[in-house]
Amino acid sequence: MKTAVAVLVLAAVFDAAVGNTGVTFTNNAYLDENMNVFLQWRRDESTVTMQLEVQTRGMVAIGFSPNGNMPASDIFAGYVGDDGQPYFHDYYAEAQEHPVYDGDSNQNYFDVLATENDTHTIVCFTRNIVMCNSDDRTIINGTNRVIWAYHADDPTSPRSLLYHGATNRGSRSLHILYPRTEPALPADVQTLELLNQNYTVPNTSDTTYLCRGYKVPDLGGKRHLIRWEPVIQPGNEGAVHHVVVYSCGVEPDPDTHDGGEYTCYSNMPGEWYHCSITLLAWAIGGSSFDMPENAGISVGDTNDPRFLMVETHYDNPELRSDIVDSSGLRLYLTATLRENEVGNLQVGADVSQYHKIPPGSASHTTVAHCYSECLQQGMEDISAPALNVFAVFGHAHLAGRKVNIRHVRGASELQELFRDDNYDFNYQETISLDEQRQLLPGDSILMECTYDTTDRNGVTYGGLKTEDEMCIAWILYYPKMELAKCESWPMSYWYLYSLSATATEFSVAENDFVATAPANVAGLTADQILASDITWTDELRADFQRAETQAQRFERCVNKNNDLVHGNGTRPVPPVIEFPWVAADECAGADAVTASMVANMLLVALGFVLITVM
């Protein structure tokens, strides 16, 4: 092989020496732990341009997979030959074997440029976001599973590929369609670091939640938080799963508790249990996050938090005793105040045993409803005609497969605030929406998390451990409300009826509903029955699923002090969406419409017919 530049369709300036295509990329990521495979990309209106740089002088390949494995993947692969020409082709994989050549009649990669130097092969290509052939994969909003492979040598024939071996391959989850830009920081920027201090992660549990207290220093007056980024100690990237910064409804004394370090929700001081209002969050796979140029989170003002509790979730599945960590977050602040104050609204289900997921289910969906009355009261309290949503962070645990945050107005559903049909527990971050969405008085939010528990024998409950589950999201918006949490979950009497109870009542002693008949379950809560040896049938799983949409709800609509903003803690069942959102069929060239729009058009047409007849 020799150093050469190969161009199939010249559509950009290409610098052979450095692999510079002239394209300004907005996103980048190493696809492997050894940092041998580097991907850059940018999204345009209907296409994505990618540049792959691999430490090899042989074949390289990248693909788009449904689950991180090879079968059903759409693959781009090739190399620069000894003749200096490119040999790049479109493939699709039917199984875990040599993929099928798909280039003659269905070439979907274009504007391909390539070069290699003494150590690397660099390729750049463009492809459509939406693919309408059954052998190709559309790049989706939310998480995409990208697979990669390479070989030290070139294939012996243009359309064949060499087996990459067991180590020169892998997969990575990426949010491809969300552009990531880093605006220039103002000249007066200050930084505030919230870092752990040489914490030894316990080797007695695979999950540890560390809570550490921080006194907010005197910043010289009010500031706006405009960016945050992770500071992960090298070597601990796989151990630090997420970091959440909380403010407190009733603040502990900042001087007394500054630097305090405890196991969260176990041996920490009682005052710290009031620290439950999320200010910001970061999780594994995420990078820095920048606020819109017209908005920031207030820090350092008279009524702003003087004490912060930072929760760090450590994963230690191998029970290692040698993990010592000083990771955390770095916050960027400015005295140049922006027009809008940002709020962070937590929606979802309660993180407790009220959240129940049956075992053996391939697709169980938890539904949490943020009621219109709760949102409207929050807006009325600050005289806000609307809320402008600009970013979302959806969160579940290992069984999570999908996260969907639906936006409901009356009986109609608007385009979702966030949707991830390929959720990955090990790749989470705050996502900036492509366009800001407005929540109006009367709107409500439905959060749905779908789980796969086919590998579990017992009920999965809501909880903090990795094997427990969550269904929560943090919604960043402006202007800021006093409303901090808007959550709901089914009343447990529904589960009792599913578990053979014929009558129930609320027990003050159990602080839960108990069965009163028949005699064999009388006095027992749903959790006590579930702890016994019960047989899970498809019918019982279906009953649990119906509870998510048909059971009366508990509601939490509270401010930062956990004071009720609206309601008395109970709500009826979530509303029925008569007109669901129908996304555009881009392959058919149809515009996106809601069913309500279709219904309205039919009503107009019917009215015209009636008038004509009369």
C-alpha positions as CSV (number, residue, x, y, z in Angstrom):
1,M,0.0,0.0,0.0
2,K,1.1,3.6,-0.5
3,T,0.0,6.9,0.8
4,A,-2.7,8.3,-1.5
5,V,-5.9,10.3,-1.6
6,A,-8.8,8.5,-3.2
7,V,-11.9,10.4,-4.3
8,L,-15.1,8.9,-5.6
9,V,-17.2,12.0,-5.9
10,L,-15.3,15.2,-5.1
11,A,-17.7,17.4,-3.1
12,A,-15.3,18.9,-0.6
13,V,-11.7,20.1,-0.3
14,F,-9.6,17.2,1.0
15,D,-6.2,17.7,2.5
16,A,-4.3,14.4,2.2
17,A,-1.7,15.3,4.8
18,V,-4.1,15.6,7.7
19,G,-7.3,14.1,6.4
20,N,-9.0,17.5,6.4
21,T,-12.2,17.5,4.3
22,G,-13.0,21.1,4.8
23,V,-16.2,20.0,6.6
24,T,-16.8,21.6,10.0
25,F,-17.9,18.8,12.2
26,T,-20.1,19.4,15.3
27,N,-19.7,16.0,17.1
28,N,-16.9,13.5,17.7
29,A,-16.3,10.4,19.7
30,Y,-13.7,7.6,20.1
31,L,-15.5,4.3,19.3
32,D,-13.1,2.1,21.3
33,E,-11.5,2.2,24.7
34,N,-8.0,2.2,23.1
35,M,-8.7,5.3,21.2
36,N,-7.8,3.7,17.8
37,V,-11.1,4.5,16.1
38,F,-12.1,8.1,16.0
39,L,-15.4,9.3,14.4
40,Q,-16.4,12.9,13.6
41,W,-19.8,13.9,12.1
42,R,-22.2,16.7,11.4
43,R,-25.9,16.6,10.6
44,D,-27.5,18.6,7.8
45,E,-31.2,18.8,7.0
46,S,-31.5,15.4,5.4
47,T,-28.0,13.9,5.5
48,V,-25.1,13.1,7.9
49,T,-21.5,13.5,6.9
50,M,-19.0,11.3,8.8
51,Q,-15.2,11.0,9.0
52,L,-13.7,7.8,10.3
53,E,-10.0,7.8,11.3
54,V,-8.6,4.3,12.2
55,Q,-5.1,3.3,13.2
56,T,-4.6,0.8,10.4
57,R,-3.4,0.8,6.8
58,G,-6.0,-1.8,5.8
59,M,-9.7,-2.3,5.7
60,V,-12.1,-0.2,7.8
61,A,-15.8,-0.5,8.3
62,I,-18.6,1.3,10.2
63,G,-22.2,0.1,10.5
64,F,-25.6,1.0,11.9
65,S,-27.1,-1.8,14.0
66,P,-30.4,-2.4,15.8
67,N,-28.7,-3.6,19.0
68,G,-24.9,-3.3,18.7
69,N,-24.6,-6.7,17.0
70,M,-23.9,-7.5,13.4
71,P,-27.1,-9.1,12.1
72,A,-29.5,-6.7,10.4
73,S,-26.8,-4.0,10.2
74,D,-26.3,-1.5,7.4
75,I,-22.5,-1.4,6.8
76,F,-20.1,0.9,4.9
77,A,-16.6,-0.7,4.4
78,G,-13.6,-0.4,2.3
79,Y,-9.9,0.5,1.9
80,V,-7.4,2.3,-0.2
81,G,-5.7,0.0,-2.6
82,D,-2.1,-0.3,-3.7
83,D,-3.1,1.6,-6.8
84,G,-4.2,4.5,-4.7
85,Q,-7.8,4.0,-5.6
86,P,-10.7,3.7,-3.1
87,Y,-12.6,0.4,-2.8
88,F,-15.6,1.3,-0.6
89,H,-18.9,-0.4,-0.8
90,D,-22.4,-0.7,0.8
91,Y,-23.2,-3.9,2.6
92,Y,-25.9,-5.3,4.8
93,A,-25.6,-8.2,7.3
94,E,-28.1,-11.0,7.4
95,A,-26.3,-12.9,10.1
96,Q,-23.1,-13.0,12.1
97,E,-21.2,-13.7,8.9
98,H,-19.7,-12.0,5.8
99,P,-22.2,-9.2,4.9
100,V,-24.0,-9.1,1.6
101,Y,-22.8,-6.6,-1.0
102,D,-25.4,-4.0,-1.6
103,G,-23.7,-1.5,-3.8
104,D,-24.7,-2.1,-7.4
105,S,-28.4,-1.3,-7.2
106,N,-28.6,0.4,-3.8
107,Q,-25.5,2.5,-3.1
108,N,-26.4,4.8,-0.2
109,Y,-23.0,6.3,0.6
110,F,-21.8,9.1,-1.5
111,D,-19.2,11.9,-1.6
112,V,-16.6,9.4,-0.4
113,L,-13.1,10.6,0.1
114,A,-10.2,8.6,1.5
115,T,-6.5,8.7,2.4
116,E,-4.0,6.8,4.3
117,N,-0.6,7.8,5.8
118,D,2.0,5.8,7.6
119,T,-0.3,4.8,10.5
120,H,-3.9,5.6,9.7
121,T,-6.7,5.3,7.2
122,I,-9.1,8.2,7.0
123,V,-12.4,8.1,5.2
124,C,-15.2,10.6,4.8
125,F,-18.7,10.0,3.4
126,T,-22.2,11.3,3.4
127,R,-25.4,9.3,3.7
128,N,-29.1,10.1,4.0
129,I,-30.6,10.1,7.5
130,V,-33.7,8.3,6.3
131,M,-33.3,5.1,4.4
132,C,-36.3,3.6,2.7
133,N,-34.9,0.2,1.6
134,S,-35.5,-2.7,3.9
135,D,-31.8,-3.6,3.9
136,D,-30.8,-0.2,5.1
137,R,-31.1,1.5,8.5
138,T,-32.4,5.0,9.2
139,I,-30.5,7.1,11.7
140,I,-33.0,7.7,14.5
141,N,-33.5,10.4,17.0
142,G,-32.3,9.1,20.4
143,T,-29.6,6.4,20.7
144,N,-28.1,4.8,17.6
145,R,-25.9,1.6,18.0
146,V,-22.8,2.1,15.8
147,I,-20.6,-0.9,15.1
148,W,-17.0,-0.7,13.8
149,A,-14.3,-3.0,12.6
150,Y,-10.9,-2.9,10.9
151,H,-8.1,-5.1,9.6
152,A,-4.3,-4.6,9.2
153,D,-4.5,-5.7,5.5
154,D,-6.5,-4.9,2.4
155,P,-9.0,-7.5,1.1
156,T,-7.9,-9.6,-1.9
157,S,-10.8,-8.6,-4.0
158,P,-12.8,-5.3,-4.2
159,R,-16.1,-6.6,-2.9
160,S,-14.9,-8.9,-0.2
161,L,-14.1,-8.1,3.4
162,L,-11.4,-9.6,5.7
163,Y,-12.5,-11.1,9.0
164,H,-11.6,-8.5,11.6
165,G,-10.9,-10.9,14.4
166,A,-12.1,-10.9,18.0
167,T,-10.4,-7.6,19.1
168,N,-10.6,-5.3,16.1
169,R,-14.3,-4.7,16.3
170,G,-16.9,-3.3,18.7
171,S,-19.9,-1.1,19.1
172,R,-20.7,2.3,20.6
173,S,-24.0,4.1,21.4
174,L,-24.2,7.6,19.9
175,H,-26.7,10.4,19.7
176,I,-26.0,11.2,16.1
177,L,-28.8,13.6,15.2
178,Y,-28.2,16.0,18.1
179,P,-25.6,18.6,17.2
180,R,-23.1,19.5,19.9
181,T,-21.6,22.9,19.8
182,E,-19.4,24.7,22.3
183,P,-20.1,28.4,22.2
184,A,-17.2,30.7,23.1
185,L,-17.2,31.4,26.8
186,P,-17.5,35.0,28.0
187,A,-14.4,36.8,29.2
188,D,-15.7,37.0,32.8
189,V,-16.3,33.2,33.1
190,Q,-15.7,31.6,36.6
191,T,-15.4,27.9,37.3
192,L,-16.7,26.0,40.3
193,E,-15.5,22.4,40.7
194,L,-17.6,19.8,42.6
195,L,-15.1,16.9,42.9
196,N,-14.9,13.9,45.2
197,Q,-11.7,13.6,47.2
198,N,-9.8,10.3,46.9
199,Y,-12.9,8.3,47.6
200,T,-12.3,4.5,47.9
201,V,-15.2,2.7,46.3
202,P,-16.4,-0.1,48.5
203,N,-15.7,-3.7,47.3
204,T,-18.7,-5.1,49.2
205,S,-21.4,-4.1,46.7
206,D,-21.6,-3.6,42.9
207,T,-23.5,-0.3,43.4
208,T,-22.5,2.6,45.6
209,Y,-24.1,6.0,45.9
210,L,-21.8,8.6,47.5
211,C,-23.2,11.9,48.7
212,R,-20.8,14.8,49.3
213,G,-21.7,18.2,50.6
214,Y,-20.4,21.5,49.1
215,K,-20.7,25.0,50.4
216,V,-21.3,27.4,47.5
217,P,-18.5,30.0,47.9
218,D,-19.0,33.7,47.7
219,L,-19.1,34.4,44.0
220,G,-19.2,38.2,44.3
221,G,-22.9,38.3,43.4
222,K,-25.4,36.6,41.2
223,R,-24.0,34.5,38.4
224,H,-25.6,32.4,35.6
225,L,-24.5,28.8,35.2
226,I,-24.0,28.4,31.4
227,R,-22.0,25.2,31.0
228,W,-21.1,22.1,32.9
229,E,-18.7,19.2,32.0
230,P,-17.6,16.0,33.6
231,V,-14.2,15.7,35.2
232,I,-13.6,11.9,35.3
233,Q,-10.4,10.6,36.8
234,P,-8.4,8.7,34.2
235,G,-8.9,4.9,34.6
236,N,-12.3,5.3,36.3
237,E,-14.4,6.0,33.2
238,G,-16.3,2.7,33.7
239,A,-16.8,3.1,37.4
240,V,-18.4,6.6,37.5
241,H,-21.9,6.0,36.2
242,H,-23.6,9.3,36.9
243,V,-23.4,12.5,38.9
244,V,-26.4,14.5,40.1
245,V,-26.3,17.9,41.8
246,Y,-29.1,18.6,44.3
247,S,-30.2,21.7,46.1
248,C,-32.1,21.5,49.4
249,G,-35.6,22.5,50.4
250,V,-34.4,23.1,54.0
251,E,-30.7,23.8,53.8
252,P,-28.1,22.3,56.2
253,D,-25.6,24.7,57.6
254,P,-23.1,25.2,54.8
255,D,-20.1,25.6,57.0
256,T,-20.9,22.6,59.2
257,H,-21.6,20.2,56.3
258,D,-19.1,21.4,53.7
259,G,-17.0,18.4,52.6
260,G,-19.2,15.9,54.4
261,E,-19.2,12.5,52.8
262,Y,-21.7,9.7,53.4
263,T,-23.4,6.8,51.7
264,C,-26.5,8.3,50.2
265,Y,-29.9,7.6,51.8
266,S,-28.2,5.3,54.4
267,N,-26.0,7.0,57.0
268,M,-26.1,10.6,55.8
269,P,-27.4,13.4,58.2
270,G,-31.1,13.9,58.5
271,E,-30.8,17.4,57.1
272,W,-29.5,16.0,53.8
273,Y,-32.8,14.2,53.1
274,H,-34.2,17.6,52.2
275,C,-31.7,17.8,49.3
276,S,-33.9,16.3,46.6
277,I,-34.3,19.1,44.0
278,T,-32.2,18.4,40.9
279,L,-30.1,21.2,39.7
280,L,-28.3,19.3,36.9
281,A,-27.2,15.8,36.0
282,W,-24.6,14.0,34.0
283,A,-24.3,10.3,33.2
284,I,-21.8,7.9,31.6
285,G,-21.4,8.5,27.9
286,G,-22.3,12.2,28.2
287,S,-20.0,15.1,27.7
288,S,-20.3,18.9,28.3
289,F,-23.6,20.7,28.1
290,D,-24.2,24.4,27.1
291,M,-27.2,26.5,27.9
292,P,-29.0,28.4,25.2
293,E,-27.4,31.9,24.7
294,N,-30.5,33.6,26.2
295,A,-30.7,31.5,29.4
296,G,-28.8,30.4,32.5
297,I,-29.3,28.8,36.0
298,S,-29.1,31.3,38.8
299,V,-26.2,30.7,41.3
300,G,-24.9,33.0,44.0
301,D,-28.0,35.2,44.5
302,T,-29.6,35.9,47.8
303,N,-32.3,33.2,47.3
304,D,-30.1,30.7,45.5
305,P,-28.7,27.6,47.2
306,R,-25.8,28.1,49.6
307,F,-25.3,24.3,50.0
308,L,-25.3,21.6,47.3
309,M,-25.4,17.8,47.7
310,V,-23.6,15.9,44.9
311,E,-24.6,12.3,44.4
312,T,-22.2,10.0,42.5
313,H,-23.3,6.6,41.4
314,Y,-20.4,4.1,41.2
315,D,-20.6,0.8,39.4
316,N,-18.2,-2.0,40.7
317,P,-19.5,-5.3,39.3
318,E,-16.1,-7.0,39.8
319,L,-16.0,-5.9,43.5
320,R,-12.6,-4.3,43.0
321,S,-10.9,-2.8,46.1
322,D,-8.5,-0.6,44.2
323,I,-10.9,2.1,42.8
324,V,-9.9,5.4,44.3
325,D,-11.8,8.3,42.8
326,S,-11.7,12.1,42.6
327,S,-14.2,12.6,39.8
328,G,-17.0,15.2,39.6
329,L,-18.3,18.1,37.6
330,R,-16.9,21.5,36.6
331,L,-19.4,24.4,36.3
332,Y,-18.9,27.5,34.3
333,L,-20.5,30.7,35.6
334,T,-20.8,34.2,34.2
335,A,-21.6,37.6,35.7
336,T,-23.0,38.7,32.4
337,L,-26.6,37.7,33.2
338,R,-28.9,36.4,30.5
339,E,-32.5,37.2,29.8
340,N,-34.1,34.0,31.2
341,E,-33.8,32.0,34.4
342,V,-33.7,28.2,33.8
343,G,-35.7,25.7,35.7
344,N,-35.3,21.9,36.0
345,L,-38.6,20.0,36.3
346,Q,-38.4,16.3,37.3
347,V,-41.2,14.1,35.9
348,G,-41.7,10.4,36.1
349,A,-42.5,7.6,38.6
350,D,-41.6,7.5,42.3
351,V,-38.3,5.8,42.9
352,S,-39.7,3.3,45.4
353,Q,-41.5,-0.1,45.6
354,Y,-44.6,1.6,44.2
355,H,-42.8,1.2,40.9
356,K,-43.3,-2.5,40.0
357,I,-42.3,-4.4,36.8
358,P,-43.3,-8.0,36.4
359,P,-40.7,-10.7,35.5
360,G,-40.6,-12.5,32.2
361,S,-41.9,-9.5,30.2
362,A,-40.4,-8.6,26.9
363,S,-42.1,-5.2,26.8
364,H,-43.6,-3.7,30.0
365,T,-44.3,0.0,29.9
366,T,-44.4,2.2,33.0
367,V,-46.6,5.3,32.6
368,A,-46.1,8.4,34.7
369,H,-48.4,11.4,34.2
370,C,-47.6,15.0,34.9
371,Y,-51.1,16.4,35.1
372,S,-52.3,19.6,33.4
373,E,-53.6,21.1,36.6
374,C,-50.1,20.7,38.2
375,L,-48.3,22.3,35.3
376,Q,-50.9,25.1,34.9
377,Q,-50.7,26.0,38.6
378,G,-46.9,26.2,38.3
379,M,-47.2,28.6,35.4
380,E,-49.9,30.7,37.0
381,D,-47.7,31.1,40.2
382,I,-45.2,33.0,38.1
383,S,-47.6,34.5,35.5
384,A,-45.9,32.6,32.7
385,P,-48.0,32.3,29.5
386,A,-45.8,29.4,28.4
387,L,-42.7,27.3,29.2
388,N,-39.9,26.9,26.7
389,V,-38.4,23.5,26.8
390,F,-34.9,23.2,25.3
391,A,-33.3,20.0,26.7
392,V,-34.2,16.7,28.3
393,F,-32.4,14.0,30.3
394,G,-34.3,10.7,30.4
395,H,-33.2,8.0,32.8
396,A,-33.9,4.3,33.4
397,H,-31.7,1.4,34.5
398,L,-30.5,-1.9,33.0
399,A,-33.9,-3.3,32.0
400,G,-34.8,-0.1,30.3
401,R,-35.3,-0.3,26.5
402,K,-37.3,2.8,25.5
403,V,-37.9,6.2,27.0
404,N,-40.6,8.4,25.6
405,I,-41.8,11.8,26.9
406,R,-45.1,12.6,25.3
407,H,-46.7,16.1,25.0
408,V,-50.5,16.2,25.3
409,R,-52.8,19.2,24.7
410,G,-56.4,18.5,25.3
411,A,-57.3,15.2,23.6
412,S,-54.5,15.6,21.1
413,E,-50.9,14.5,21.3
414,L,-48.2,16.9,19.9
415,Q,-44.8,15.8,18.8
416,E,-43.0,14.1,21.7
417,L,-40.6,16.2,23.8
418,F,-38.1,13.3,23.7
419,R,-38.1,9.8,22.3
420,D,-35.4,7.1,22.6
421,D,-36.4,3.7,21.2
422,N,-32.9,2.3,21.7
423,Y,-32.2,3.3,25.2
424,D,-28.7,2.4,26.6
425,F,-28.1,2.5,30.3
426,N,-24.4,3.0,29.6
427,Y,-24.9,6.0,27.3
428,Q,-26.9,8.8,28.8
429,E,-26.7,12.6,28.6
430,T,-28.7,15.8,28.6
431,I,-30.1,16.2,25.0
432,S,-30.6,19.6,23.5
433,L,-33.8,19.6,21.4
434,D,-33.5,20.4,17.7
435,E,-36.2,23.1,18.2
436,Q,-37.5,24.4,21.5
437,R,-41.0,23.3,22.4
438,Q,-43.6,25.3,24.2
439,L,-45.7,23.9,27.1
440,L,-48.9,25.9,27.5
441,P,-51.4,26.1,30.3
442,G,-53.6,23.0,30.1
443,D,-50.9,20.8,28.6
444,S,-49.8,17.6,30.3
445,I,-46.8,15.3,30.0
446,L,-46.9,11.5,29.8
447,M,-43.6,9.7,30.5
448,E,-43.3,6.1,29.3
449,C,-40.4,3.7,30.1
450,T,-40.4,0.3,28.4
451,Y,-38.5,-2.6,30.0
452,D,-37.4,-6.1,29.1
453,T,-37.3,-8.5,32.1
454,T,-37.3,-11.8,30.3
455,D,-34.0,-12.6,32.1
456,R,-35.5,-12.0,35.6
457,N,-37.5,-14.3,37.9
458,G,-38.8,-11.9,40.4
459,V,-40.5,-8.5,40.4
460,T,-38.2,-5.5,39.6
461,Y,-38.9,-2.6,41.9
462,G,-38.1,1.1,41.7
463,G,-34.9,1.8,43.5
464,L,-31.3,3.1,43.5
465,K,-29.4,-0.1,42.7
466,T,-28.4,-0.9,39.1
467,E,-30.7,-4.0,39.2
468,D,-33.6,-1.8,40.4
469,E,-35.4,0.4,38.0
470,M,-36.2,4.1,37.5
471,C,-38.4,6.0,35.1
472,I,-37.6,9.7,35.5
473,A,-36.6,12.7,33.4
474,W,-35.3,16.1,34.0
475,I,-36.7,18.8,31.7
476,L,-34.8,22.0,31.3
477,Y,-36.9,25.0,30.4
478,Y,-37.5,28.7,31.1
479,P,-38.9,30.8,32.7
480,K,-38.2,29.1,36.0
481,M,-41.2,27.9,38.1
482,E,-41.3,27.1,41.8
483,L,-42.7,23.7,40.8
484,A,-39.9,21.1,41.1
485,K,-41.5,17.7,40.7
486,C,-44.5,16.5,38.8
487,E,-44.9,12.7,39.2
488,S,-47.5,10.0,39.5
489,W,-47.8,6.2,39.9
490,P,-50.6,3.6,40.3
491,M,-52.3,3.1,43.6
492,S,-51.4,-0.4,44.8
493,Y,-55.0,-1.6,45.3
494,W,-55.0,-2.4,41.5
495,Y,-52.2,-4.9,42.0
496,L,-54.1,-6.5,44.9
497,Y,-57.1,-7.2,42.6
498,S,-54.7,-8.7,40.1
499,L,-53.3,-10.9,42.8
500,S,-56.7,-12.5,43.7
501,A,-58.0,-9.9,46.2
502,T,-61.7,-9.3,46.0
503,A,-61.8,-6.4,48.5
504,T,-59.2,-3.8,49.7
505,E,-58.8,-1.0,52.2
506,F,-56.1,1.4,53.2
507,S,-54.1,0.4,56.2
508,V,-52.6,3.1,58.3
509,A,-50.3,0.6,60.0
510,E,-48.9,-0.6,56.6
511,N,-49.2,2.8,55.0
512,D,-50.5,1.0,52.0
513,F,-53.6,-0.8,50.7
514,V,-54.2,-4.3,52.0
515,A,-56.5,-7.0,50.9
516,T,-59.6,-7.7,53.1
517,A,-60.8,-10.7,51.2
518,P,-60.5,-13.6,50.6
519,A,-59.1,-14.9,53.8
520,N,-55.9,-16.4,52.4
521,V,-54.6,-12.9,51.4
522,A,-56.5,-10.7,54.0
523,G,-54.2,-8.2,55.7
524,L,-51.5,-8.5,53.1
525,T,-50.1,-5.7,50.9
526,A,-49.4,-6.3,47.2
527,D,-45.6,-6.4,48.0
528,Q,-46.2,-9.0,50.7
529,I,-48.1,-11.2,48.3
530,L,-45.5,-10.7,45.6
531,A,-42.8,-11.9,48.0
532,S,-44.5,-15.3,48.2
533,D,-44.1,-17.9,45.5
534,I,-46.6,-16.8,42.9
535,T,-46.9,-18.1,39.3
536,W,-46.5,-15.4,36.7
537,T,-48.8,-15.9,33.7
538,D,-49.3,-13.7,30.6
539,E,-52.7,-12.7,32.1
540,L,-51.1,-11.5,35.3
541,R,-48.5,-9.5,33.4
542,A,-51.3,-8.0,31.3
543,D,-53.1,-6.9,34.5
544,F,-49.9,-5.2,35.7
545,Q,-49.7,-3.4,32.4
546,R,-53.3,-2.3,32.6
547,A,-52.6,-0.7,36.0
548,E,-50.3,1.7,34.3
549,T,-53.1,3.2,32.2
550,Q,-56.3,2.4,34.1
551,A,-55.6,2.6,37.8
552,Q,-56.2,5.7,40.0
553,R,-52.9,7.5,40.7
554,F,-50.9,8.9,43.5
555,E,-49.6,12.3,42.5
556,R,-46.6,14.4,43.6
557,C,-46.9,18.0,42.5
558,V,-44.5,19.9,44.8
559,N,-42.0,22.8,45.0
560,K,-38.4,22.7,46.3
561,N,-39.6,22.4,49.9
562,N,-41.9,19.4,49.0
563,D,-44.9,21.6,49.6
564,L,-47.9,20.8,47.5
565,V,-48.3,23.1,44.5
566,H,-51.6,21.6,43.5
567,G,-54.0,18.8,44.5
568,N,-54.2,16.5,47.5
569,G,-51.9,13.7,46.4
570,T,-54.4,11.6,44.5
571,R,-55.5,11.8,40.9
572,P,-57.8,9.9,38.5
573,V,-56.5,7.7,35.7
574,P,-54.3,9.4,33.0
575,P,-56.4,10.9,30.2
576,V,-57.1,9.0,27.0
577,I,-55.3,10.5,24.0
578,E,-58.0,10.5,21.3
579,F,-55.7,11.8,18.6
580,P,-52.1,10.4,18.9
581,W,-49.3,12.1,17.1
582,V,-48.5,10.6,13.7
583,A,-45.0,11.2,12.5
584,A,-44.2,12.0,8.9
585,D,-43.7,9.0,6.6
586,E,-40.6,10.5,5.0
587,C,-40.3,7.5,2.6
588,A,-43.8,8.2,1.3
589,G,-43.2,12.0,1.2
590,A,-46.0,12.7,3.6
591,D,-46.1,15.6,6.0
592,A,-46.3,14.9,9.7
593,V,-49.9,15.3,11.0
594,T,-51.8,14.5,14.1
595,A,-54.9,12.3,14.0
596,S,-56.8,15.3,15.3
597,M,-55.8,17.3,12.1
598,V,-57.1,14.4,10.0
599,A,-60.3,14.3,12.1
600,N,-60.8,18.1,11.7
601,M,-60.3,17.9,8.0
602,L,-62.9,15.1,7.8
603,L,-65.4,17.2,9.8
604,V,-64.9,20.2,7.5
605,A,-65.4,17.9,4.5
606,L,-68.6,16.4,6.1
607,G,-69.9,19.9,6.9
608,F,-69.4,20.9,3.3
609,V,-71.3,17.9,2.1
610,L,-74.2,18.6,4.4
611,I,-74.3,22.2,3.4
612,T,-74.3,21.2,-0.3
613,V,-77.1,18.6,0.3
614,M,-79.2,21.2,2.2
